[in-house]
């Protein structure tokens, strides 16, 4: 999340992550380190959250956990989408227990390698995902997203409206989409 509770994002496939990273650095984006993330997604047994386009997530990076909640997406014509997102540091075991107390169960796990590039309130997260390839997520003010996408034209594909779980299910089928790990 780039900051605040109002997330605006645009996701794009990336054929050559190294070339995109080099271009972003040349454009003045500050590159961060590559970090391994493990995301756990929770839902009701009947898929009640997914059915409303809601997300309950636990993210673990270098042993530090973050609980996240996302509201339904509103898609714009330019390929971005907007949603409410709230994240806060938390103890992983405590979050898992709280989710279980609410009747939520682990429905999907995703490992990814993420490198964030930052400039003037805009974050471009370049993700490497098992079996799905690489994607760039542009997060920030819509005008800055549009300008940055223009600056890296040819290095990213068309906007992808689906989230990673939806992409995994579409490409791999339901049984194989429960867990994508390196």
Helices and strands as residue ranges (DSSP letters): E 6-13, H 17-26, E 30-43, H 48-51, E 55-61, E 64-70, E 74-75, E 81-90, H 92-101, E 105-119, E 122-129, E 133-139, H 142-151, H 164-172, G 175-178, E 179-180
